[in-house]
Amino acid sequence: MNNVPTKVLLPAWIFEQARDNDEIRRLVLEYMRRYPNYRIVKVSGSFAICDRLDGFL
């Protein structure tokens, strides 16, 4: 299994809609469901830094 670091741009509505850090976390996890082979390492600015679990192909 290759862990390739990847940045995923998060939509602005996540940060506009969230009232606190817990809600940001919940919304980011919900949004990232569309990327099933990505594991979130951290959120940095408006990017989710992820490990891509399936390699390149």
C-alpha distance matrix in Angstrom:
0.0 3.8 6.6 9.5 12.8 14.9 18.5 19.9 23.7 25.3 28.6 31.8 32.9 30.5 32.3 35.7 35.5 34.1 36.7 34.7 31.3 30.5 31.2 29.1 26.1 27.0 27.4 24.2 22.2 24.3 23.8 20.1 20.0 20.3 16.8 14.9 11.3 12.3 12.8 16.0 16.2 19.9 22.7 24.5 27.6 27.0 23.3 20.4 17.8 14.3 10.6 9.3 6.4 6.6 6.9 10.6 11.8
3.8 0.0 3.8 6.0 9.6 11.9 15.7 17.5 21.3 23.2 26.6 29.7 31.3 29.0 30.5 34.0 34.1 32.8 35.5 33.5 30.1 29.8 30.4 27.9 25.3 26.5 26.6 23.1 21.7 24.0 23.0 19.2 19.9 19.9 16.1 15.1 11.3 11.4 12.1 14.7 14.7 18.1 20.7 22.0 25.1 24.6 20.8 18.2 15.3 12.3 8.6 7.4 6.0 6.6 5.2 8.6 10.9
6.6 3.8 0.0 3.8 6.4 9.1 12.7 14.8 18.5 20.3 23.8 26.7 28.4 25.9 27.2 30.8 31.0 29.6 32.1 30.0 26.5 26.4 27.2 24.6 22.0 23.5 23.7 20.1 18.9 21.5 20.5 16.8 18.0 18.3 14.5 14.0 10.4 9.3 9.3 11.4 11.0 14.4 17.0 18.3 21.5 21.2 17.5 14.8 11.7 8.8 5.2 5.5 5.4 7.8 6.9 10.0 12.9
9.5 6.0 3.8 0.0 3.8 6.3 10.0 12.5 16.1 18.4 21.9 24.8 26.8 24.7 25.9 29.3 30.0 28.8 31.6 29.7 26.3 26.7 27.1 24.1 22.0 23.7 23.3 19.6 19.1 21.5 19.9 16.4 18.1 17.8 14.0 14.4 11.0 9.5 10.3 11.7 11.4 14.1 16.1 16.8 19.7 19.2 15.4 13.4 10.3 8.0 5.3 5.1 7.2 8.7 6.8 8.5 12.0
12.8 9.6 6.4 3.8 0.0 3.8 7.0 10.0 13.3 15.6 19.3 21.8 24.0 21.9 22.7 26.2 27.1 25.8 28.5 26.5 23.2 23.9 24.4 21.2 19.4 21.5 21.0 17.2 17.3 19.9 18.2 14.9 17.3 17.3 13.8 14.8 12.1 9.4 9.6 9.7 8.9 10.9 12.6 13.0 15.9 15.7 12.0 10.2 6.8 5.6 4.7 6.4 9.4 11.6 10.2 11.5 15.0
14.9 11.9 9.1 6.3 3.8 0.0 3.8 6.5 9.9 12.5 16.0 18.7 21.0 19.2 20.2 23.5 24.5 23.7 26.6 25.1 22.1 22.9 22.8 19.5 18.1 20.0 18.9 15.1 15.7 17.8 15.6 12.6 15.3 14.7 11.5 13.4 11.3 8.4 9.6 9.4 9.7 11.0 11.6 12.0 14.2 13.3 9.5 8.2 5.8 5.1 6.1 6.6 10.3 11.9 10.9 11.3 14.6
18.5 15.7 12.7 10.0 7.0 3.8 0.0 3.8 6.4 9.2 12.7 15.2 17.7 16.1 16.9 20.1 21.4 20.8 23.7 22.4 19.7 20.9 20.5 17.0 16.2 18.3 16.8 13.1 14.5 16.5 13.9 11.7 15.0 14.4 11.9 14.5 13.3 10.1 11.0 9.6 10.1 9.9 9.3 9.3 10.8 9.6 5.9 5.7 4.7 6.2 8.8 9.7 13.4 15.2 14.5 14.5 17.5
19.9 17.5 14.8 12.5 10.0 6.5 3.8 0.0 3.8 6.2 9.5 12.5 14.6 13.2 14.6 17.6 18.6 18.4 21.7 20.8 18.5 19.4 18.4 15.0 14.6 16.0 14.0 10.6 12.2 13.6 10.6 8.8 12.2 11.3 9.5 12.7 12.4 9.5 10.9 9.5 11.2 10.8 9.4 10.2 11.0 8.5 5.4 5.1 6.5 7.4 10.4 10.6 14.1 15.6 15.7 15.5 17.9
23.7 21.3 18.5 16.1 13.3 9.9 6.4 3.8 0.0 3.8 6.5 9.1 11.8 11.1 12.1 14.7 16.3 16.5 19.8 19.4 17.6 19.0 17.6 14.0 14.6 16.0 13.4 10.6 13.2 14.1 10.8 10.4 13.9 12.9 12.0 15.5 15.8 13.0 14.2 12.2 13.8 12.4 9.9 9.9 9.3 6.1 4.6 6.5 8.9 10.7 14.0 14.4 17.9 19.3 19.3 18.8 21.1
25.3 23.2 20.3 18.4 15.6 12.5 9.2 6.2 3.8 0.0 3.8 6.5 8.5 7.3 8.8 11.5 12.6 12.9 16.3 16.2 14.7 15.9 14.1 10.7 11.7 12.8 9.9 7.6 10.7 11.3 8.1 8.8 12.4 12.0 12.0 15.3 16.4 13.6 14.3 12.0 13.9 12.1 9.1 10.0 9.1 5.5 5.5 6.7 10.2 11.9 15.4 16.1 19.1 20.8 21.4 21.3 23.4
28.6 26.6 23.8 21.9 19.3 16.0 12.7 9.5 6.5 3.8 0.0 3.8 5.5 6.0 7.9 9.4 10.6 12.0 15.5 16.3 15.7 16.8 14.3 11.4 13.3 13.8 10.3 9.3 12.5 12.1 8.9 10.8 13.8 13.0 14.1 17.5 19.1 16.7 17.6 15.4 17.6 15.6 12.4 13.1 11.3 7.6 8.9 10.4 14.0 15.6 19.0 19.4 22.3 23.7 24.5 24.1 25.8
31.8 29.7 26.7 24.8 21.8 18.7 15.2 12.5 9.1 6.5 3.8 0.0 3.8 5.4 5.6 6.3 8.6 10.3 13.4 14.6 14.6 16.4 13.8 11.1 13.8 14.6 11.2 11.0 14.6 14.3 11.7 14.0 17.0 16.6 17.7 20.9 22.5 19.9 20.4 17.8 19.4 16.9 13.3 13.4 10.8 7.6 10.3 12.5 16.0 18.2 21.8 22.6 25.6 27.2 27.9 27.5 29.4
32.9 31.3 28.4 26.8 24.0 21.0 17.7 14.6 11.8 8.5 5.5 3.8 0.0 3.8 5.5 4.9 5.7 8.2 11.6 13.5 14.1 15.2 12.1 10.2 13.1 13.0 9.5 10.5 13.8 12.7 10.7 13.8 16.2 16.1 17.9 20.9 23.0 20.7 21.1 18.7 20.8 18.3 15.0 15.9 13.6 10.7 13.0 14.3 18.1 19.8 23.3 24.0 26.6 28.2 29.4 29.2 30.7
30.5 29.0 25.9 24.7 21.9 19.2 16.1 13.2 11.1 7.3 6.0 5.4 3.8 0.0 3.8 5.6 5.4 6.1 9.8 10.8 10.8 11.7 8.8 6.5 9.3 9.5 6.2 7.1 10.5 10.0 8.6 11.5 14.0 14.7 16.2 18.8 20.9 18.3 18.2 15.6 17.6 15.1 12.0 13.5 11.9 9.3 11.3 11.8 15.6 17.2 20.8 21.8 24.2 26.2 27.5 27.8 29.5
32.3 30.5 27.2 25.9 22.7 20.2 16.9 14.6 12.1 8.8 7.9 5.6 5.5 3.8 0.0 3.8 5.6 5.4 8.2 9.1 9.4 11.4 9.1 6.6 10.0 11.2 8.8 9.3 13.0 13.2 12.0 14.4 17.3 18.1 19.1 21.7 23.4 20.5 20.0 16.9 18.1 15.1 11.6 12.3 10.0 8.4 11.3 12.5 16.1 18.4 22.1 23.6 26.2 28.5 29.5 29.8 31.9
35.7 34.0 30.8 29.3 26.2 23.5 20.1 17.6 14.7 11.5 9.4 6.3 4.9 5.6 3.8 0.0 3.8 5.8 8.1 10.4 11.9 13.6 10.8 9.4 13.1 13.6 10.9 12.3 15.8 15.3 14.1 17.0 19.6 20.1 21.7 24.4 26.4 23.7 23.4 20.5 21.9 18.9 15.4 15.9 13.3 11.5 14.6 16.1 19.7 21.9 25.6 26.9 29.5 31.6 32.6 32.8 34.6
35.5 34.1 31.0 30.0 27.1 24.5 21.4 18.6 16.3 12.6 10.6 8.6 5.7 5.4 5.6 3.8 0.0 3.8 6.6 9.4 11.2 12.0 8.6 8.4 11.8 11.4 8.9 11.4 14.3 13.3 12.9 16.1 18.1 19.1 21.0 23.3 25.7 23.3 23.0 20.2 22.1 19.4 16.3 17.6 15.6 13.7 16.2 16.9 20.6 22.3 25.9 27.0 29.3 31.3 32.8 33.2 34.7
34.1 32.8 29.6 28.8 25.8 23.7 20.8 18.4 16.5 12.9 12.0 10.3 8.2 6.1 5.4 5.8 3.8 0.0 3.8 5.7 7.5 8.3 5.3 5.4 9.0 9.1 7.7 10.1 12.8 12.6 12.9 15.6 17.7 19.4 20.9 22.8 25.0 22.3 21.4 18.4 19.9 17.0 14.2 15.8 14.3 13.1 15.5 15.7 19.2 20.9 24.4 26.0 28.1 30.5 32.1 32.8 34.6
36.7 35.5 32.1 31.6 28.5 26.6 23.7 21.7 19.8 16.3 15.5 13.4 11.6 9.8 8.2 8.1 6.6 3.8 0.0 3.8 7.2 8.3 6.4 7.6 10.8 11.2 10.8 13.2 15.6 15.7 16.5 19.0 21.0 22.9 24.3 26.0 28.1 25.4 24.0 20.9 21.9 18.9 16.3 17.7 16.2 15.7 18.3 18.5 21.7 23.6 27.1 29.0 30.9 33.6 35.1 36.1 38.0
34.7 33.5 30.0 29.7 26.5 25.1 22.4 20.8 19.4 16.2 16.3 14.6 13.5 10.8 9.1 10.4 9.4 5.7 3.8 0.0 3.8 5.5 5.5 6.4 8.8 10.1 10.8 12.4 14.5 15.5 16.5 18.4 20.6 22.8 23.7 25.2 26.9 23.9 22.1 18.8 19.4 16.3 14.1 15.6 14.8 15.0 17.1 17.0 19.8 21.7 25.1 27.3 29.2 32.1 33.6 34.9 37.0
31.3 30.1 26.5 26.3 23.2 22.1 19.7 18.5 17.6 14.7 15.7 14.6 14.1 10.8 9.4 11.9 11.2 7.5 7.2 3.8 0.0 3.8 5.4 4.9 6.2 8.6 9.8 10.4 12.3 14.1 15.1 16.3 18.7 21.1 21.5 22.7 24.1 21.0 18.9 15.5 15.7 12.7 10.9 12.8 12.7 13.3 14.8 14.1 16.6 18.5 21.7 24.2 26.0 29.1 30.5 31.9 34.2
30.5 29.8 26.4 26.7 23.9 22.9 20.9 19.4 19.0 15.9 16.8 16.4 15.2 11.7 11.4 13.6 12.0 8.3 8.3 5.5 3.8 0.0 3.8 5.4 5.1 6.3 8.7 10.0 10.7 12.4 14.3 15.4 17.2 20.0 20.6 21.4 23.1 20.4 18.1 15.2 15.9 13.6 12.5 15.2 15.6 15.6 16.6 15.2 17.6 18.8 21.7 24.0 25.3 28.4 30.2 31.9 33.8
31.2 30.4 27.2 27.1 24.4 22.8 20.5 18.4 17.6 14.1 14.3 13.8 12.1 8.8 9.1 10.8 8.6 5.3 6.4 5.5 5.4 3.8 0.0 3.8 5.3 5.0 6.1 8.4 9.8 10.4 12.1 14.0 15.7 18.2 19.4 20.5 22.6 20.1 18.5 15.8 17.2 14.9 13.1 15.7 15.5 14.7 16.0 15.0 18.0 19.1 22.2 24.0 25.6 28.3 30.2 31.5 33.2
29.1 27.9 24.6 24.1 21.2 19.5 17.0 15.0 14.0 10.7 11.4 11.1 10.2 6.5 6.6 9.4 8.4 5.4 7.6 6.4 4.9 5.4 3.8 0.0 3.8 5.5 5.2 6.0 8.5 9.8 10.4 12.0 14.5 16.6 17.3 18.9 20.7 17.8 16.4 13.3 14.6 12.0 9.7 12.1 11.8 10.9 12.2 11.5 14.6 16.1 19.5 21.4 23.3 26.0 27.6 28.7 30.7
26.1 25.3 22.0 22.0 19.4 18.1 16.2 14.6 14.6 11.7 13.3 13.8 13.1 9.3 10.0 13.1 11.8 9.0 10.8 8.8 6.2 5.1 5.3 3.8 0.0 3.8 5.6 5.2 6.2 8.6 9.9 10.6 12.7 15.4 15.7 16.7 18.2 15.4 13.5 10.6 11.9 9.9 8.8 12.0 12.9 12.3 12.4 10.6 13.2 14.0 17.0 19.1 20.6 23.6 25.3 26.9 28.8
27.0 26.5 23.5 23.7 21.5 20.0 18.3 16.0 16.0 12.8 13.8 14.6 13.0 9.5 11.2 13.6 11.4 9.1 11.2 10.1 8.6 6.3 5.0 5.5 3.8 0.0 3.8 5.5 5.2 6.2 8.6 10.0 11.1 14.1 15.2 15.9 18.1 15.9 14.4 12.2 14.4 13.1 12.1 15.4 16.0 14.7 14.9 12.9 15.7 15.9 18.6 20.1 21.3 23.9 26.1 27.6 29.1
27.4 26.6 23.7 23.3 21.0 18.9 16.8 14.0 13.4 9.9 10.3 11.2 9.5 6.2 8.8 10.9 8.9 7.7 10.8 10.8 9.8 8.7 6.1 5.2 5.6 3.8 0.0 3.8 5.5 5.0 6.0 8.5 10.2 12.3 13.8 15.3 17.7 15.6 14.9 12.7 15.2 13.6 11.8 14.7 14.6 12.6 13.1 11.7 15.1 15.6 18.6 19.7 21.4 23.6 25.6 26.6 28.0
24.2 23.1 20.1 19.6 17.2 15.1 13.1 10.6 10.6 7.6 9.3 11.0 10.5 7.1 9.3 12.3 11.4 10.1 13.2 12.4 10.4 10.0 8.4 6.0 5.2 5.5 3.8 0.0 3.8 5.4 5.1 6.0 8.8 10.8 11.3 13.1 14.9 12.3 11.6 9.2 11.8 10.3 8.7 11.8 12.3 10.3 9.9 8.1 11.3 11.8 15.0 16.2 18.1 20.5 22.2 23.3 24.9
22.2 21.7 18.9 19.1 17.3 15.7 14.5 12.2 13.2 10.7 12.5 14.6 13.8 10.5 13.0 15.8 14.3 12.8 15.6 14.5 12.3 10.7 9.8 8.5 6.2 5.2 5.5 3.8 0.0 3.8 5.5 5.2 6.6 9.6 10.1 10.8 12.9 10.8 9.8 8.3 11.4 11.0 10.6 14.2 15.4 13.7 12.6 9.8 12.3 11.7 14.1 15.1 16.3 18.8 21.0 22.5 23.8
24.3 24.0 21.5 21.5 19.9 17.8 16.5 13.6 14.1 11.3 12.1 14.3 12.7 10.0 13.2 15.3 13.3 12.6 15.7 15.5 14.1 12.4 10.4 9.8 8.6 6.2 5.0 5.4 3.8 0.0 3.8 5.5 5.6 8.2 10.1 11.0 14.0 12.6 12.5 11.6 15.0 14.6 13.7 17.0 17.6 15.2 14.5 12.4 15.2 14.5 16.8 17.2 18.3 20.1 22.6 23.6 24.6
23.8 23.0 20.5 19.9 18.2 15.6 13.9 10.6 10.8 8.1 8.9 11.7 10.7 8.6 12.0 14.1 12.9 12.9 16.5 16.5 15.1 14.3 12.1 10.4 9.9 8.6 6.0 5.1 5.5 3.8 0.0 3.8 5.5 6.4 8.3 10.5 13.2 11.6 12.3 11.3 14.7 14.1 12.7 15.5 15.7 12.8 12.0 10.4 13.5 13.1 15.8 15.8 17.5 19.1 21.1 21.6 22.7
20.1 19.2 16.8 16.4 14.9 12.6 11.7 8.8 10.4 8.8 10.8 14.0 13.8 11.5 14.4 17.0 16.1 15.6 19.0 18.4 16.3 15.4 14.0 12.0 10.6 10.0 8.5 6.0 5.2 5.5 3.8 0.0 3.8 5.2 5.4 7.4 9.6 7.8 8.7 8.3 11.9 12.2 11.6 14.6 15.7 13.1 11.3 8.8 11.1 9.9 12.2 12.1 13.7 15.4 17.5 18.3 19.5
20.0 19.9 18.0 18.1 17.3 15.3 15.0 12.2 13.9 12.4 13.8 17.0 16.2 14.0 17.3 19.6 18.1 17.7 21.0 20.6 18.7 17.2 15.7 14.5 12.7 11.1 10.2 8.8 6.6 5.6 5.5 3.8 0.0 3.8 5.3 5.7 9.0 8.7 9.9 10.6 14.4 15.2 15.1 18.3 19.4 16.9 15.1 12.5 14.4 12.5 13.9 13.2 13.9 15.2 17.9 18.9 19.4
20.3 19.9 18.3 17.8 17.3 14.7 14.4 11.3 12.9 12.0 13.0 16.6 16.1 14.7 18.1 20.1 19.1 19.4 22.9 22.8 21.1 20.0 18.2 16.6 15.4 14.1 12.3 10.8 9.6 8.2 6.4 5.2 3.8 0.0 3.8 5.9 9.0 9.2 11.6 12.5 16.2 17.0 16.5 19.2 20.0 17.0 15.1 13.1 15.0 13.2 14.5 13.1 14.2 14.6 17.0 17.2 17.5
16.8 16.1 14.5 14.0 13.8 11.5 11.9 9.5 12.0 12.0 14.1 17.7 17.9 16.2 19.1 21.7 21.0 20.9 24.3 23.7 21.5 20.6 19.4 17.3 15.7 15.2 13.8 11.3 10.1 10.1 8.3 5.4 5.3 3.8 0.0 3.8 5.7 5.7 8.6 10.1 13.6 15.0 15.1 17.7 19.0 16.5 13.8 11.4 12.4 10.1 10.9 9.2 10.5 11.1 13.3 13.8 14.5
14.9 15.1 14.0 14.4 14.8 13.4 14.5 12.7 15.5 15.3 17.5 20.9 20.9 18.8 21.7 24.4 23.3 22.8 26.0 25.2 22.7 21.4 20.5 18.9 16.7 15.9 15.3 13.1 10.8 11.0 10.5 7.4 5.7 5.9 3.8 0.0 3.8 5.6 8.0 10.6 14.1 16.1 17.0 19.9 21.7 19.5 16.7 13.7 14.3 11.2 11.1 9.3 9.1 9.8 12.8 14.1 14.3
11.3 11.3 10.4 11.0 12.1 11.3 13.3 12.4 15.8 16.4 19.1 22.5 23.0 20.9 23.4 26.4 25.7 25.0 28.1 26.9 24.1 23.1 22.6 20.7 18.2 18.1 17.7 14.9 12.9 14.0 13.2 9.6 9.0 9.0 5.7 3.8 0.0 3.8 6.7 9.9 12.8 15.5 16.9 19.4 21.7 19.9 16.6 13.6 13.1 9.5 8.3 6.0 5.4 6.2 9.2 11.0 11.6
12.3 11.4 9.3 9.5 9.4 8.4 10.1 9.5 13.0 13.6 16.7 19.9 20.7 18.3 20.5 23.7 23.3 22.3 25.4 23.9 21.0 20.4 20.1 17.8 15.4 15.9 15.6 12.3 10.8 12.6 11.6 7.8 8.7 9.2 5.7 5.6 3.8 0.0 3.8 6.4 9.3 11.8 13.1 15.7 18.1 16.5 13.1 9.9 9.3 5.9 5.6 4.7 6.0 8.2 10.2 12.0 13.6
12.8 12.1 9.3 10.3 9.6 9.6 11.0 10.9 14.2 14.3 17.6 20.4 21.1 18.2 20.0 23.4 23.0 21.4 24.0 22.1 18.9 18.1 18.5 16.4 13.5 14.4 14.9 11.6 9.8 12.5 12.3 8.7 9.9 11.6 8.6 8.0 6.7 3.8 0.0 3.8 6.4 9.3 11.5 14.4 17.2 16.3 13.1 9.5 8.5 5.2 5.2 6.6 7.2 10.5 12.4 14.8 16.7
16.0 14.7 11.4 11.7 9.7 9.4 9.6 9.5 12.2 12.0 15.4 17.8 18.7 15.6 16.9 20.5 20.2 18.4 20.9 18.8 15.5 15.2 15.8 13.3 10.6 12.2 12.7 9.2 8.3 11.6 11.3 8.3 10.6 12.5 10.1 10.6 9.9 6.4 3.8 0.0 3.8 5.7 7.7 10.9 13.7 13.1 10.2 6.5 6.0 4.3 6.5 9.0 10.6 13.9 15.2 17.2 19.5
16.2 14.7 11.0 11.4 8.9 9.7 10.1 11.2 13.8 13.9 17.6 19.4 20.8 17.6 18.1 21.9 22.1 19.9 21.9 19.4 15.7 15.9 17.2 14.6 11.9 14.4 15.2 11.8 11.4 15.0 14.7 11.9 14.4 16.2 13.6 14.1 12.8 9.3 6.4 3.8 0.0 3.8 7.2 9.7 13.2 13.6 10.8 7.5 5.6 5.1 6.8 10.3 11.9 15.5 16.2 18.4 21.2
19.9 18.1 14.4 14.1 10.9 11.0 9.9 10.8 12.4 12.1 15.6 16.9 18.3 15.1 15.1 18.9 19.4 17.0 18.9 16.3 12.7 13.6 14.9 12.0 9.9 13.1 13.6 10.3 11.0 14.6 14.1 12.2 15.2 17.0 15.0 16.1 15.5 11.8 9.3 5.7 3.8 0.0 3.8 6.4 9.8 10.7 8.6 6.0 5.3 7.1 9.9 13.2 15.3 18.7 19.2 21.0 23.9
22.7 20.7 17.0 16.1 12.6 11.6 9.3 9.4 9.9 9.1 12.4 13.3 15.0 12.0 11.6 15.4 16.3 14.2 16.3 14.1 10.9 12.5 13.1 9.7 8.8 12.1 11.8 8.7 10.6 13.7 12.7 11.6 15.1 16.5 15.1 17.0 16.9 13.1 11.5 7.7 7.2 3.8 0.0 3.8 6.4 7.1 5.8 4.4 5.9 8.7 12.2 14.9 17.5 20.6 21.0 22.3 25.0
24.5 22.0 18.3 16.8 13.0 12.0 9.3 10.2 9.9 10.0 13.1 13.4 15.9 13.5 12.3 15.9 17.6 15.8 17.7 15.6 12.8 15.2 15.7 12.1 12.0 15.4 14.7 11.8 14.2 17.0 15.5 14.6 18.3 19.2 17.7 19.9 19.4 15.7 14.4 10.9 9.7 6.4 3.8 0.0 3.8 6.1 5.3 6.3 7.0 10.6 14.0 16.6 19.6 22.5 22.4 23.2 26.3
27.6 25.1 21.5 19.7 15.9 14.2 10.8 11.0 9.3 9.1 11.3 10.8 13.6 11.9 10.0 13.3 15.6 14.3 16.2 14.8 12.7 15.6 15.5 11.8 12.9 16.0 14.6 12.3 15.4 17.6 15.7 15.7 19.4 20.0 19.0 21.7 21.7 18.1 17.2 13.7 13.2 9.8 6.4 3.8 0.0 3.8 5.6 8.1 9.9 13.5 17.0 19.3 22.5 25.0 24.9 25.3 28.3
27.0 24.6 21.2 19.2 15.7 13.3 9.6 8.5 6.1 5.5 7.6 7.6 10.7 9.3 8.4 11.5 13.7 13.1 15.7 15.0 13.3 15.6 14.7 10.9 12.3 14.7 12.6 10.3 13.7 15.2 12.8 13.1 16.9 17.0 16.5 19.5 19.9 16.5 16.3 13.1 13.6 10.7 7.1 6.1 3.8 0.0 3.8 6.9 9.7 12.8 16.5 18.1 21.4 23.6 23.7 23.8 26.4
23.3 20.8 17.5 15.4 12.0 9.5 5.9 5.4 4.6 5.5 8.9 10.3 13.0 11.3 11.3 14.6 16.2 15.5 18.3 17.1 14.8 16.6 16.0 12.2 12.4 14.9 13.1 9.9 12.6 14.5 12.0 11.3 15.1 15.1 13.8 16.7 16.6 13.1 13.1 10.2 10.8 8.6 5.8 5.3 5.6 3.8 0.0 3.8 6.1 9.2 12.8 14.4 17.8 20.0 19.9 20.2 22.9
20.4 18.2 14.8 13.4 10.2 8.2 5.7 5.1 6.5 6.7 10.4 12.5 14.3 11.8 12.5 16.1 16.9 15.7 18.5 17.0 14.1 15.2 15.0 11.5 10.6 12.9 11.7 8.1 9.8 12.4 10.4 8.8 12.5 13.1 11.4 13.7 13.6 9.9 9.5 6.5 7.5 6.0 4.4 6.3 8.1 6.9 3.8 0.0 3.8 6.1 9.8 11.7 14.7 17.3 17.7 18.5 21.1
17.8 15.3 11.7 10.3 6.8 5.8 4.7 6.5 8.9 10.2 14.0 16.0 18.1 15.6 16.1 19.7 20.6 19.2 21.7 19.8 16.6 17.6 18.0 14.6 13.2 15.7 15.1 11.3 12.3 15.2 13.5 11.1 14.4 15.0 12.4 14.3 13.1 9.3 8.5 6.0 5.6 5.3 5.9 7.0 9.9 9.7 6.1 3.8 0.0 3.8 7.2 9.7 12.8 15.5 15.5 16.6 19.6
14.3 12.3 8.8 8.0 5.6 5.1 6.2 7.4 10.7 11.9 15.6 18.2 19.8 17.2 18.4 21.9 22.3 20.9 23.6 21.7 18.5 18.8 19.1 16.1 14.0 15.9 15.6 11.8 11.7 14.5 13.1 9.9 12.5 13.2 10.1 11.2 9.5 5.9 5.2 4.3 5.1 7.1 8.7 10.6 13.5 12.8 9.2 6.1 3.8 0.0 3.8 6.2 9.1 12.0 12.4 14.0 16.7
10.6 8.6 5.2 5.3 4.7 6.1 8.8 10.4 14.0 15.4 19.0 21.8 23.3 20.8 22.1 25.6 25.9 24.4 27.1 25.1 21.7 21.7 22.2 19.5 17.0 18.6 18.6 15.0 14.1 16.8 15.8 12.2 13.9 14.5 10.9 11.1 8.3 5.6 5.2 6.5 6.8 9.9 12.2 14.0 17.0 16.5 12.8 9.8 7.2 3.8 0.0 3.8 5.9 9.1 9.4 11.7 14.5
9.3 7.4 5.5 5.1 6.4 6.6 9.7 10.6 14.4 16.1 19.4 22.6 24.0 21.8 23.6 26.9 27.0 26.0 29.0 27.3 24.2 24.0 24.0 21.4 19.1 20.1 19.7 16.2 15.1 17.2 15.8 12.1 13.2 13.1 9.2 9.3 6.0 4.7 6.6 9.0 10.3 13.2 14.9 16.6 19.3 18.1 14.4 11.7 9.7 6.2 3.8 0.0 3.8 5.9 6.3 8.4 10.9
6.4 6.0 5.4 7.2 9.4 10.3 13.4 14.1 17.9 19.1 22.3 25.6 26.6 24.2 26.2 29.5 29.3 28.1 30.9 29.2 26.0 25.3 25.6 23.3 20.6 21.3 21.4 18.1 16.3 18.3 17.5 13.7 13.9 14.2 10.5 9.1 5.4 6.0 7.2 10.6 11.9 15.3 17.5 19.6 22.5 21.4 17.8 14.7 12.8 9.1 5.9 3.8 0.0 3.8 5.8 9.0 10.7
6.6 6.6 7.8 8.7 11.6 11.9 15.2 15.6 19.3 20.8 23.7 27.2 28.2 26.2 28.5 31.6 31.3 30.5 33.6 32.1 29.1 28.4 28.3 26.0 23.6 23.9 23.6 20.5 18.8 20.1 19.1 15.4 15.2 14.6 11.1 9.8 6.2 8.2 10.5 13.9 15.5 18.7 20.6 22.5 25.0 23.6 20.0 17.3 15.5 12.0 9.1 5.9 3.8 0.0 3.8 6.6 7.2
6.9 5.2 6.9 6.8 10.2 10.9 14.5 15.7 19.3 21.4 24.5 27.9 29.4 27.5 29.5 32.6 32.8 32.1 35.1 33.6 30.5 30.2 30.2 27.6 25.3 26.1 25.6 22.2 21.0 22.6 21.1 17.5 17.9 17.0 13.3 12.8 9.2 10.2 12.4 15.2 16.2 19.2 21.0 22.4 24.9 23.7 19.9 17.7 15.5 12.4 9.4 6.3 5.8 3.8 0.0 3.8 6.0
10.6 8.6 10.0 8.5 11.5 11.3 14.5 15.5 18.8 21.3 24.1 27.5 29.2 27.8 29.8 32.8 33.2 32.8 36.1 34.9 31.9 31.9 31.5 28.7 26.9 27.6 26.6 23.3 22.5 23.6 21.6 18.3 18.9 17.2 13.8 14.1 11.0 12.0 14.8 17.2 18.4 21.0 22.3 23.2 25.3 23.8 20.2 18.5 16.6 14.0 11.7 8.4 9.0 6.6 3.8 0.0 3.8
11.8 10.9 12.9 12.0 15.0 14.6 17.5 17.9 21.1 23.4 25.8 29.4 30.7 29.5 31.9 34.6 34.7 34.6 38.0 37.0 34.2 33.8 33.2 30.7 28.8 29.1 28.0 24.9 23.8 24.6 22.7 19.5 19.4 17.5 14.5 14.3 11.6 13.6 16.7 19.5 21.2 23.9 25.0 26.3 28.3 26.4 22.9 21.1 19.6 16.7 14.5 10.9 10.7 7.2 6.0 3.8 0.0
